[in-house]
Amino acid sequence: MSSLTYDLTLAGLSVGAAAALTGIGLIVTYRATGVLNFAHGAIAMVCAYVLRALVVDGACRCGGPPR
């Protein structure tokens, strides 16, 4: 039971951290430019696709299964 609690806590913290960083990015962009930019999601998806391509090709082992 404690392993499940530990796993769920880490999952919640990582999702919360990602949401907080996205919110901070929106605030910094708005305060610097005065324009509310919603392109953060598109940039995050490009980063996710690039990371997946690197992991599949074997160029980057971060987040990949151990060998």
mmCIF file of the N, C-alpha and C atoms, coordinates in Angstrom:
data_MODEL
# 
_entry.id   MODEL 
# 
loop_
_atom_site.group_PDB 
_atom_site.id 
_atom_site.type_symbol 
_atom_site.label_atom_id 
_atom_site.label_alt_id 
_atom_site.label_comp_id 
_atom_site.label_asym_id 
_atom_site.label_entity_id 
_atom_site.label_seq_id 
_atom_site.pdbx_PDB_ins_code 
_atom_site.Cartn_x 
_atom_site.Cartn_y 
_atom_site.Cartn_z 
_atom_site.occupancy 
_atom_site.B_iso_or_equiv 
_atom_site.pdbx_formal_charge 
_atom_site.auth_seq_id 
_atom_site.auth_comp_id 
_atom_site.auth_asym_id 
_atom_site.auth_atom_id 
_atom_site.pdbx_PDB_model_num 
ATOM 1   N N  . MET A 1 1  ? 0.825  -1.203 0.000   1.00 0.00 ? 1  MET A N  1 
ATOM 2   C CA . MET A 1 1  ? 0.000  0.000  0.000   1.00 0.00 ? 1  MET A CA 1 
ATOM 3   C C  . MET A 1 1  ? 0.864  1.261  0.000   1.00 0.00 ? 1  MET A C  1 
ATOM 4   N N  . SER A 1 2  ? 1.965  1.227  0.737   1.00 0.00 ? 2  SER A N  1 
ATOM 5   C CA . SER A 1 2  ? 2.802  2.420  0.798   1.00 0.00 ? 2  SER A CA 1 
ATOM 6   C C  . SER A 1 2  ? 3.486  2.688  -0.541  1.00 0.00 ? 2  SER A C  1 
ATOM 7   N N  . SER A 1 3  ? 3.770  1.631  -1.307  1.00 0.00 ? 3  SER A N  1 
ATOM 8   C CA . SER A 1 3  ? 4.377  1.822  -2.616  1.00 0.00 ? 3  SER A CA 1 
ATOM 9   C C  . SER A 1 3  ? 3.412  2.547  -3.558  1.00 0.00 ? 3  SER A C  1 
ATOM 10  N N  . LEU A 1 4  ? 2.132  2.188  -3.495  1.00 0.00 ? 4  LEU A N  1 
ATOM 11  C CA . LEU A 1 4  ? 1.131  2.858  -4.322  1.00 0.00 ? 4  LEU A CA 1 
ATOM 12  C C  . LEU A 1 4  ? 1.005  4.320  -3.918  1.00 0.00 ? 4  LEU A C  1 
ATOM 13  N N  . THR A 1 5  ? 1.002  4.579  -2.626  1.00 0.00 ? 5  THR A N  1 
ATOM 14  C CA . THR A 1 5  ? 0.913  5.956  -2.144  1.00 0.00 ? 5  THR A CA 1 
ATOM 15  C C  . THR A 1 5  ? 2.119  6.763  -2.610  1.00 0.00 ? 5  THR A C  1 
ATOM 16  N N  . TYR A 1 6  ? 3.285  6.165  -2.512  1.00 0.00 ? 6  TYR A N  1 
ATOM 17  C CA . TYR A 1 6  ? 4.514  6.830  -2.950  1.00 0.00 ? 6  TYR A CA 1 
ATOM 18  C C  . TYR A 1 6  ? 4.460  7.130  -4.449  1.00 0.00 ? 6  TYR A C  1 
ATOM 19  N N  . ASP A 1 7  ? 4.038  6.167  -5.251  1.00 0.00 ? 7  ASP A N  1 
ATOM 20  C CA . ASP A 1 7  ? 3.954  6.358  -6.700  1.00 0.00 ? 7  ASP A CA 1 
ATOM 21  C C  . ASP A 1 7  ? 2.947  7.446  -7.066  1.00 0.00 ? 7  ASP A C  1 
ATOM 22  N N  . LEU A 1 8  ? 1.793  7.424  -6.417  1.00 0.00 ? 8  LEU A N  1 
ATOM 23  C CA . LEU A 1 8  ? 0.774  8.431  -6.716  1.00 0.00 ? 8  LEU A CA 1 
ATOM 24  C C  . LEU A 1 8  ? 1.208  9.821  -6.271  1.00 0.00 ? 8  LEU A C  1 
ATOM 25  N N  . THR A 1 9  ? 1.932  9.896  -5.163  1.00 0.00 ? 9  THR A N  1 
ATOM 26  C CA . THR A 1 9  ? 2.439  11.186 -4.700  1.00 0.00 ? 9  THR A CA 1 
ATOM 27  C C  . THR A 1 9  ? 3.434  11.762 -5.699  1.00 0.00 ? 9  THR A C  1 
ATOM 28  N N  . LEU A 1 10 ? 4.350  10.934 -6.171  1.00 0.00 ? 10 LEU A N  1 
ATOM 29  C CA . LEU A 1 10 ? 5.320  11.411 -7.159  1.00 0.00 ? 10 LEU A CA 1 
ATOM 30  C C  . LEU A 1 10 ? 4.645  11.802 -8.470  1.00 0.00 ? 10 LEU A C  1 
ATOM 31  N N  . ALA A 1 11 ? 3.653  11.037 -8.889  1.00 0.00 ? 11 ALA A N  1 
ATOM 32  C CA . ALA A 1 11 ? 2.929  11.374 -10.118 1.00 0.00 ? 11 ALA A CA 1 
ATOM 33  C C  . ALA A 1 11 ? 2.194  12.706 -9.966  1.00 0.00 ? 11 ALA A C  1 
ATOM 34  N N  . GLY A 1 12 ? 1.560  12.903 -8.824  1.00 0.00 ? 12 GLY A N  1 
ATOM 35  C CA . GLY A 1 12 ? 0.851  14.155 -8.578  1.00 0.00 ? 12 GLY A CA 1 
ATOM 36  C C  . GLY A 1 12 ? 1.782  15.352 -8.516  1.00 0.00 ? 12 GLY A C  1 
ATOM 37  N N  . LEU A 1 13 ? 2.939  15.162 -7.878  1.00 0.00 ? 13 LEU A N  1 
ATOM 38  C CA . LEU A 1 13 ? 3.907  16.254 -7.805  1.00 0.00 ? 13 LEU A CA 1 
ATOM 39  C C  . LEU A 1 13 ? 4.465  16.609 -9.178  1.00 0.00 ? 13 LEU A C  1 
ATOM 40  N N  . SER A 1 14 ? 4.696  15.620 -10.011 1.00 0.00 ? 14 SER A N  1 
ATOM 41  C CA . SER A 1 14 ? 5.235  15.915 -11.342 1.00 0.00 ? 14 SER A CA 1 
ATOM 42  C C  . SER A 1 14 ? 4.200  16.619 -12.222 1.00 0.00 ? 14 SER A C  1 
ATOM 43  N N  . VAL A 1 15 ? 2.957  16.189 -12.142 1.00 0.00 ? 15 VAL A N  1 
ATOM 44  C CA . VAL A 1 15 ? 1.905  16.859 -12.926 1.00 0.00 ? 15 VAL A CA 1 
ATOM 45  C C  . VAL A 1 15 ? 1.686  18.278 -12.406 1.00 0.00 ? 15 VAL A C  1 
ATOM 46  N N  . GLY A 1 16 ? 1.690  18.442 -11.094 1.00 0.00 ? 16 GLY A N  1 
ATOM 47  C CA . GLY A 1 16 ? 1.538  19.772 -10.508 1.00 0.00 ? 16 GLY A CA 1 
ATOM 48  C C  . GLY A 1 16 ? 2.687  20.699 -10.867 1.00 0.00 ? 16 GLY A C  1 
ATOM 49  N N  . ALA A 1 17 ? 3.903  20.156 -10.893 1.00 0.00 ? 17 ALA A N  1 
ATOM 50  C CA . ALA A 1 17 ? 5.058  20.973 -11.267 1.00 0.00 ? 17 ALA A CA 1 
ATOM 51  C C  . ALA A 1 17 ? 4.966  21.416 -12.722 1.00 0.00 ? 17 ALA A C  1 
ATOM 52  N N  . ALA A 1 18 ? 4.517  20.519 -13.593 1.00 0.00 ? 18 ALA A N  1 
ATOM 53  C CA . ALA A 1 18 ? 4.366  20.885 -15.005 1.00 0.00 ? 18 ALA A CA 1 
ATOM 54  C C  . ALA A 1 18 ? 3.301  21.969 -15.173 1.00 0.00 ? 18 ALA A C  1 
ATOM 55  N N  . ALA A 1 19 ? 2.197  21.853 -14.453 1.00 0.00 ? 19 ALA A N  1 
ATOM 56  C CA . ALA A 1 19 ? 1.147  22.870 -14.533 1.00 0.00 ? 19 ALA A CA 1 
ATOM 57  C C  . ALA A 1 19 ? 1.636  24.205 -13.975 1.00 0.00 ? 19 ALA A C  1 
ATOM 58  N N  . ALA A 1 20 ? 2.399  24.155 -12.892 1.00 0.00 ? 20 ALA A N  1 
ATOM 59  C CA . ALA A 1 20 ? 2.930  25.386 -12.306 1.00 0.00 ? 20 ALA A CA 1 
ATOM 60  C C  . ALA A 1 20 ? 3.911  26.073 -13.252 1.00 0.00 ? 20 ALA A C  1 
ATOM 61  N N  . LEU A 1 21 ? 4.783  25.299 -13.892 1.00 0.00 ? 21 LEU A N  1 
ATOM 62  C CA . LEU A 1 21 ? 5.728  25.893 -14.840 1.00 0.00 ? 21 LEU A CA 1 
ATOM 63  C C  . LEU A 1 21 ? 5.014  26.496 -16.046 1.00 0.00 ? 21 LEU A C  1 
ATOM 64  N N  . THR A 1 22 ? 3.956  25.849 -16.501 1.00 0.00 ? 22 THR A N  1 
ATOM 65  C CA . THR A 1 22 ? 3.181  26.401 -17.610 1.00 0.00 ? 22 THR A CA 1 
ATOM 66  C C  . THR A 1 22 ? 2.524  27.717 -17.201 1.00 0.00 ? 22 THR A C  1 
ATOM 67  N N  . GLY A 1 23 ? 1.958  27.747 -16.009 1.00 0.00 ? 23 GLY A N  1 
ATOM 68  C CA . GLY A 1 23 ? 1.342  28.975 -15.514 1.00 0.00 ? 23 GLY A CA 1 
ATOM 69  C C  . GLY A 1 23 ? 2.343  30.099 -15.339 1.00 0.00 ? 23 GLY A C  1 
ATOM 70  N N  . ILE A 1 24 ? 3.510  29.774 -14.804 1.00 0.00 ? 24 ILE A N  1 
ATOM 71  C CA . ILE A 1 24 ? 4.551  30.790 -14.640 1.00 0.00 ? 24 ILE A CA 1 
ATOM 72  C C  . ILE A 1 24 ? 5.002  31.310 -16.004 1.00 0.00 ? 24 ILE A C  1 
ATOM 73  N N  . GLY A 1 25 ? 5.114  30.407 -16.978 1.00 0.00 ? 25 GLY A N  1 
ATOM 74  C CA . GLY A 1 25 ? 5.491  30.843 -18.323 1.00 0.00 ? 25 GLY A CA 1 
ATOM 75  C C  . GLY A 1 25 ? 4.467  31.789 -18.930 1.00 0.00 ? 25 GLY A C  1 
ATOM 76  N N  . LEU A 1 26 ? 3.182  31.496 -18.722 1.00 0.00 ? 26 LEU A N  1 
ATOM 77  C CA . LEU A 1 26 ? 2.133  32.392 -19.227 1.00 0.00 ? 26 LEU A CA 1 
ATOM 78  C C  . LEU A 1 26 ? 2.200  33.755 -18.547 1.00 0.00 ? 26 LEU A C  1 
ATOM 79  N N  . ILE A 1 27 ? 2.440  33.772 -17.244 1.00 0.00 ? 27 ILE A N  1 
ATOM 80  C CA . ILE A 1 27 ? 2.507  35.036 -16.505 1.00 0.00 ? 27 ILE A CA 1 
ATOM 81  C C  . ILE A 1 27 ? 3.706  35.862 -16.947 1.00 0.00 ? 27 ILE A C  1 
ATOM 82  N N  . VAL A 1 28 ? 4.866  35.221 -17.074 1.00 0.00 ? 28 VAL A N  1 
ATOM 83  C CA . VAL A 1 28 ? 6.070  35.947 -17.489 1.00 0.00 ? 28 VAL A CA 1 
ATOM 84  C C  . VAL A 1 28 ? 5.891  36.516 -18.894 1.00 0.00 ? 28 VAL A C  1 
ATOM 85  N N  . THR A 1 29 ? 5.320  35.730 -19.802 1.00 0.00 ? 29 THR A N  1 
ATOM 86  C CA . THR A 1 29 ? 5.100  36.208 -21.166 1.00 0.00 ? 29 THR A CA 1 
ATOM 87  C C  . THR A 1 29 ? 4.125  37.377 -21.184 1.00 0.00 ? 29 THR A C  1 
ATOM 88  N N  . TYR A 1 30 ? 3.052  37.284 -20.405 1.00 0.00 ? 30 TYR A N  1 
ATOM 89  C CA . TYR A 1 30 ? 2.056  38.357 -20.388 1.00 0.00 ? 30 TYR A CA 1 
ATOM 90  C C  . TYR A 1 30 ? 2.634  39.640 -19.798 1.00 0.00 ? 30 TYR A C  1 
ATOM 91  N N  . ARG A 1 31 ? 3.385  39.509 -18.710 1.00 0.00 ? 31 ARG A N  1 
ATOM 92  C CA . ARG A 1 31 ? 3.944  40.711 -18.087 1.00 0.00 ? 31 ARG A CA 1 
ATOM 93  C C  . ARG A 1 31 ? 5.028  41.350 -18.945 1.00 0.00 ? 31 ARG A C  1 
ATOM 94  N N  . ALA A 1 32 ? 5.761  40.555 -19.695 1.00 0.00 ? 32 ALA A N  1 
ATOM 95  C CA . ALA A 1 32 ? 6.836  41.111 -20.522 1.00 0.00 ? 32 ALA A CA 1 
ATOM 96  C C  . ALA A 1 32 ? 6.304  41.755 -21.795 1.00 0.00 ? 32 ALA A C  1 
ATOM 97  N N  . THR A 1 33 ? 5.264  41.155 -22.397 1.00 0.00 ? 33 THR A N  1 
ATOM 98  C CA . THR A 1 33 ? 4.799  41.647 -23.694 1.00 0.00 ? 33 THR A CA 1 
ATOM 99  C C  . THR A 1 33 ? 3.426  42.300 -23.652 1.00 0.00 ? 33 THR A C  1 
ATOM 100 N N  . GLY A 1 34 ? 2.631  41.993 -22.647 1.00 0.00 ? 34 GLY A N  1 
ATOM 101 C CA . GLY A 1 34 ? 1.271  42.505 -22.596 1.00 0.00 ? 34 GLY A CA 1 
ATOM 102 C C  . GLY A 1 34 ? 0.308  41.714 -23.464 1.00 0.00 ? 34 GLY A C  1 
ATOM 103 N N  . VAL A 1 35 ? 0.776  40.607 -24.041 1.00 0.00 ? 35 VAL A N  1 
ATOM 104 C CA . VAL A 1 35 ? -0.039 39.760 -24.907 1.00 0.00 ? 35 VAL A CA 1 
ATOM 105 C C  . VAL A 1 35 ? -0.165 38.392 -24.259 1.00 0.00 ? 35 VAL A C  1 
ATOM 106 N N  . LEU A 1 36 ? -1.383 37.867 -24.207 1.00 0.00 ? 36 LEU A N  1 
ATOM 107 C CA . LEU A 1 36 ? -1.604 36.544 -23.644 1.00 0.00 ? 36 LEU A CA 1 
ATOM 108 C C  . LEU A 1 36 ? -1.355 35.512 -24.735 1.00 0.00 ? 36 LEU A C  1 
ATOM 109 N N  . ASN A 1 37 ? -0.260 34.764 -24.608 1.00 0.00 ? 37 ASN A N  1 
ATOM 110 C CA . ASN A 1 37 ? 0.183  33.828 -25.636 1.00 0.00 ? 37 ASN A CA 1 
ATOM 111 C C  . ASN A 1 37 ? -0.157 32.408 -25.196 1.00 0.00 ? 37 ASN A C  1 
ATOM 112 N N  . PHE A 1 38 ? -0.953 31.707 -25.980 1.00 0.00 ? 38 PHE A N  1 
ATOM 113 C CA . PHE A 1 38 ? -1.341 30.337 -25.653 1.00 0.00 ? 38 PHE A CA 1 
ATOM 114 C C  . PHE A 1 38 ? -0.541 29.306 -26.452 1.00 0.00 ? 38 PHE A C  1 
ATOM 115 N N  . ALA A 1 39 ? 0.627  29.662 -26.943 1.00 0.00 ? 39 ALA A N  1 
ATOM 116 C CA . ALA A 1 39 ? 1.440  28.741 -27.727 1.00 0.00 ? 39 ALA A CA 1 
ATOM 117 C C  . ALA A 1 39 ? 2.279  27.814 -26.856 1.00 0.00 ? 39 ALA A C  1 
ATOM 118 N N  . HIS A 1 40 ? 2.189  27.933 -25.543 1.00 0.00 ? 40 HIS A N  1 
ATOM 119 C CA . HIS A 1 40 ? 2.986  27.080 -24.663 1.00 0.00 ? 40 HIS A CA 1 
ATOM 120 C C  . HIS A 1 40 ? 2.661  25.601 -24.870 1.00 0.00 ? 40 HIS A C  1 
ATOM 121 N N  . GLY A 1 41 ? 1.424  25.279 -25.096 1.00 0.00 ? 41 GLY A N  1 
ATOM 122 C CA . GLY A 1 41 ? 1.045  23.885 -25.326 1.00 0.00 ? 41 GLY A CA 1 
ATOM 123 C C  . GLY A 1 41 ? 1.656  23.326 -26.598 1.00 0.00 ? 41 GLY A C  1 
ATOM 124 N N  . ALA A 1 42 ? 1.681  24.130 -27.646 1.00 0.00 ? 42 ALA A N  1 
ATOM 125 C CA . ALA A 1 42 ? 2.274  23.683 -28.910 1.00 0.00 ? 42 ALA A CA 1 
ATOM 126 C C  . ALA A 1 42 ? 3.773  23.482 -28.766 1.00 0.00 ? 42 ALA A C  1 
ATOM 127 N N  . ILE A 1 43 ? 4.429  24.366 -28.042 1.00 0.00 ? 43 ILE A N  1 
ATOM 128 C CA . ILE A 1 43 ? 5.867  24.224 -27.820 1.00 0.00 ? 43 ILE A CA 1 
ATOM 129 C C  . ILE A 1 43 ? 6.147  22.986 -26.986 1.00 0.00 ? 43 ILE A C  1 
ATOM 130 N N  . ALA A 1 44 ? 5.317  22.714 -25.995 1.00 0.00 ? 44 ALA A N  1 
ATOM 131 C CA . ALA A 1 44 ? 5.494  21.515 -25.169 1.00 0.00 ? 44 ALA A CA 1 
ATOM 132 C C  . ALA A 1 44 ? 5.312  20.247 -26.002 1.00 0.00 ? 44 ALA A C  1 
ATOM 133 N N  . MET A 1 45 ? 4.378  20.248 -26.933 1.00 0.00 ? 45 MET A N  1 
ATOM 134 C CA . MET A 1 45 ? 4.181  19.072 -27.781 1.00 0.00 ? 45 MET A CA 1 
ATOM 135 C C  . MET A 1 45 ? 5.366  18.850 -28.711 1.00 0.00 ? 45 MET A C  1 
ATOM 136 N N  . VAL A 1 46 ? 5.941  19.917 -29.243 1.00 0.00 ? 46 VAL A N  1 
ATOM 137 C CA . VAL A 1 46 ? 7.132  19.772 -30.085 1.00 0.00 ? 46 VAL A CA 1 
ATOM 138 C C  . VAL A 1 46 ? 8.270  19.166 -29.271 1.00 0.00 ? 46 VAL A C  1 
ATOM 139 N N  . CYS A 1 47 ? 8.452  19.649 -28.046 1.00 0.00 ? 47 CYS A N  1 
ATOM 140 C CA . CYS A 1 47 ? 9.495  19.093 -27.177 1.00 0.00 ? 47 CYS A CA 1 
ATOM 141 C C  . CYS A 1 47 ? 9.235  17.623 -26.883 1.00 0.00 ? 47 CYS A C  1 
ATOM 142 N N  . ALA A 1 48 ? 7.986  17.251 -26.659 1.00 0.00 ? 48 ALA A N  1 
ATOM 143 C CA . ALA A 1 48 ? 7.655  15.853 -26.378 1.00 0.00 ? 48 ALA A CA 1 
ATOM 144 C C  . ALA A 1 48 ? 7.934  14.971 -27.593 1.00 0.00 ? 48 ALA A C  1 
ATOM 145 N N  . TYR A 1 49 ? 7.592  15.441 -28.792 1.00 0.00 ? 49 TYR A N  1 
ATOM 146 C CA . TYR A 1 49 ? 7.859  14.661 -30.001 1.00 0.00 ? 49 TYR A CA 1 
ATOM 147 C C  . TYR A 1 49 ? 9.362  14.497 -30.236 1.00 0.00 ? 49 TYR A C  1 
ATOM 148 N N  . VAL A 1 50 ? 10.123 15.561 -30.012 1.00 0.00 ? 50 VAL A N  1 
ATOM 149 C CA . VAL A 1 50 ? 11.577 15.475 -30.196 1.00 0.00 ? 50 VAL A CA 1 
ATOM 150 C C  . VAL A 1 50 ? 12.184 14.510 -29.185 1.00 0.00 ? 50 VAL A C  1 
ATOM 151 N N  . LEU A 1 51 ? 11.760 14.591 -27.922 1.00 0.00 ? 51 LEU A N  1 
ATOM 152 C CA . LEU A 1 51 ? 12.280 13.679 -26.904 1.00 0.00 ? 51 LEU A CA 1 
ATOM 153 C C  . LEU A 1 51 ? 11.936 12.237 -27.239 1.00 0.00 ? 51 LEU A C  1 
ATOM 154 N N  . ARG A 1 52 ? 10.716 11.988 -27.696 1.00 0.00 ? 52 ARG A N  1 
ATOM 155 C CA . ARG A 1 52 ? 10.332 10.620 -28.056 1.00 0.00 ? 52 ARG A CA 1 
ATOM 156 C C  . ARG A 1 52 ? 11.170 10.104 -29.219 1.00 0.00 ? 52 ARG A C  1 
ATOM 157 N N  . ALA A 1 53 ? 11.395 10.949 -30.209 1.00 0.00 ? 53 ALA A N  1 
ATOM 158 C CA . ALA A 1 53 ? 12.214 10.533 -31.347 1.00 0.00 ? 53 ALA A CA 1 
ATOM 159 C C  . ALA A 1 53 ? 13.638 10.207 -30.909 1.00 0.00 ? 53 ALA A C  1 
ATOM 160 N N  . LEU A 1 54 ? 14.185 10.993 -30.006 1.00 0.00 ? 54 LEU A N  1 
ATOM 161 C CA . LEU A 1 54 ? 15.538 10.729 -29.518 1.00 0.00 ? 54 LEU A CA 1 
ATOM 162 C C  . LEU A 1 54 ? 15.601 9.446  -28.704 1.00 0.00 ? 54 LEU A C  1 
ATOM 163 N N  . VAL A 1 55 ? 14.578 9.195  -27.887 1.00 0.00 ? 55 VAL A N  1 
ATOM 164 C CA . VAL A 1 55 ? 14.565 7.979  -27.071 1.00 0.00 ? 55 VAL A CA 1 
ATOM 165 C C  . VAL A 1 55 ? 14.399 6.748  -27.952 1.00 0.00 ? 55 VAL A C  1 
ATOM 166 N N  . VAL A 1 56 ? 13.526 6.812  -28.952 1.00 0.00 ? 56 VAL A N  1 
ATOM 167 C CA . VAL A 1 56 ? 13.303 5.668  -29.842 1.00 0.00 ? 56 VAL A CA 1 
ATOM 168 C C  . VAL A 1 56 ? 14.560 5.367  -30.657 1.00 0.00 ? 56 VAL A C  1 
ATOM 169 N N  . ASP A 1 57 ? 15.257 6.401  -31.115 1.00 0.00 ? 57 ASP A N  1 
ATOM 170 C CA . ASP A 1 57 ? 16.481 6.201  -31.896 1.00 0.00 ? 57 ASP A CA 1 
ATOM 171 C C  . ASP A 1 57 ? 17.657 5.761  -31.041 1.00 0.00 ? 57 ASP A C  1 
ATOM 172 N N  . GLY A 1 58 ? 17.541 5.894  -29.740 1.00 0.00 ? 58 GLY A N  1 
ATOM 173 C CA . GLY A 1 58 ? 18.623 5.505  -28.847 1.00 0.00 ? 58 GLY A CA 1 
ATOM 174 C C  . GLY A 1 58 ? 19.634 6.603  -28.592 1.00 0.00 ? 58 GLY A C  1 
ATOM 175 N N  . ALA A 1 59 ? 19.387 7.801  -29.108 1.00 0.00 ? 59 ALA A N  1 
ATOM 176 C CA . ALA A 1 59 ? 20.319 8.904  -28.910 1.00 0.00 ? 59 ALA A CA 1 
ATOM 177 C C  . ALA A 1 59 ? 20.229 9.474  -27.501 1.00 0.00 ? 59 ALA A C  1 
ATOM 178 N N  . CYS A 1 60 ? 19.090 9.338  -26.870 1.00 0.00 ? 60 CYS A N  1 
ATOM 179 C CA . CYS A 1 60 ? 18.881 9.865  -25.518 1.00 0.00 ? 60 CYS A CA 1 
ATOM 180 C C  . CYS A 1 60 ? 18.221 8.781  -24.680 1.00 0.00 ? 60 CYS A C  1 
ATOM 181 N N  . ARG A 1 61 ? 18.809 8.453  -23.550 1.00 0.00 ? 61 ARG A N  1 
ATOM 182 C CA . ARG A 1 61 ? 18.235 7.412  -22.703 1.00 0.00 ? 61 ARG A CA 1 
ATOM 183 C C  . ARG A 1 61 ? 17.472 8.003  -21.521 1.00 0.00 ? 61 ARG A C  1 
ATOM 184 N N  . CYS A 1 62 ? 17.281 9.309  -21.487 1.00 0.00 ? 62 CYS A N  1 
ATOM 185 C CA . CYS A 1 62 ? 16.563 9.911  -20.370 1.00 0.00 ? 62 CYS A CA 1 
ATOM 186 C C  . CYS A 1 62 ? 15.080 9.550  -20.478 1.00 0.00 ? 62 CYS A C  1 
ATOM 187 N N  . GLY A 1 63 ? 14.558 8.935  -19.472 1.00 0.00 ? 63 GLY A N  1 
ATOM 188 C CA . GLY A 1 63 ? 13.164 8.534  -19.462 1.00 0.00 ? 63 GLY A CA 1 
ATOM 189 C C  . GLY A 1 63 ? 12.893 7.214  -20.138 1.00 0.00 ? 63 GLY A C  1 
ATOM 190 N N  . GLY A 1 64 ? 13.891 6.615  -20.727 1.00 0.00 ? 64 GLY A N  1 
ATOM 191 C CA . GLY A 1 64 ? 13.710 5.335  -21.394 1.00 0.00 ? 64 GLY A CA 1 
ATOM 192 C C  . GLY A 1 64 ? 13.884 4.171  -20.435 1.00 0.00 ? 64 GLY A C  1 
ATOM 193 N N  . PRO A 1 65 ? 13.494 2.995  -20.862 1.00 0.00 ? 65 PRO A N  1 
ATOM 194 C CA . PRO A 1 65 ? 13.636 1.822  -19.991 1.00 0.00 ? 65 PRO A CA 1 
ATOM 195 C C  . PRO A 1 65 ? 15.106 1.447  -19.824 1.00 0.00 ? 65 PRO A C  1 
ATOM 196 N N  . PRO A 1 66 ? 15.475 0.881  -18.691 1.00 0.00 ? 66 PRO A N  1 
ATOM 197 C CA . PRO A 1 66 ? 16.873 0.483  -18.495 1.00 0.00 ? 66 PRO A CA 1 
ATOM 198 C C  . PRO A 1 66 ? 17.237 -0.685 -19.403 1.00 0.00 ? 66 PRO A C  1 
ATOM 199 N N  . ARG A 1 67 ? 18.478 -0.737 -19.805 1.00 0.00 ? 67 ARG A N  1 
ATOM 200 C CA . ARG A 1 67 ? 18.925 -1.802 -20.707 1.00 0.00 ? 67 ARG A CA 1 
ATOM 201 C C  . ARG A 1 67 ? 19.789 -2.784 -19.980 1.00 0.00 ? 67 ARG A C  1 
# 
